[in-house]
Amino acid sequence: MNITGEALARMEALNAALKAEGLPESHYIGGAYFRKLNANNDFDELWTYHLEGVITEYFRGEPDIDKKIALVKNAYNSAATTST
């Protein structure tokens, strides 16, 4: 899907965090989500409007859902500092 730079770094970090939390590859986030980035590459908006809901569904019903979502979001955000 020609995802590069910070978008690729964030996607890879997000999927690594999902894997670390025990989710199978079928739950990984693909490049199509990152094609939704606006012209300003607003990664916070992408998380809020497109990724957070999906991630929440993945962990629904688990007793430590808030912790898991926070860990995944942290990985997603941390990739921004390592990709530049």
VENJO-V955404 format. One record per backbone hydrogen bond with DSSP energy under -0.5 kcal/mol. NH is the residue of the N-H (numbers start at 1). CO is the residue of the C=O. If there is no record, write none. Layout:
nh=NH co=CO
nh=NH co=CO
This chain:
nh=4 co=2
nh=7 co=4
nh=8 co=4
nh=9 co=5
nh=10 co=6
nh=11 co=7
nh=12 co=8
nh=13 co=9
nh=14 co=10
nh=15 co=11
nh=16 co=12
nh=17 co=13
nh=18 co=14
nh=19 co=15
nh=20 co=16
nh=21 co=17
nh=22 co=19
nh=23 co=18
nh=27 co=24
nh=28 co=25
nh=30 co=28
nh=33 co=30
nh=34 co=30
nh=35 co=31
nh=36 co=33
nh=37 co=34
nh=41 co=38
nh=43 co=41
nh=46 co=42
nh=47 co=43
nh=48 co=44
nh=49 co=45
nh=50 co=46
nh=51 co=46
nh=52 co=47
nh=55 co=51
nh=56 co=52
nh=57 co=53
nh=58 co=54
nh=59 co=55
nh=60 co=56
nh=60 co=57
nh=62 co=59
nh=65 co=62
nh=68 co=64
nh=69 co=65
nh=70 co=66
nh=71 co=67
nh=72 co=68
nh=73 co=69
nh=74 co=70
nh=75 co=71
nh=76 co=72
nh=77 co=73
nh=78 co=74
nh=79 co=75
nh=80 co=77
nh=81 co=77
nh=81 co=78
nh=82 co=78
nh=83 co=79
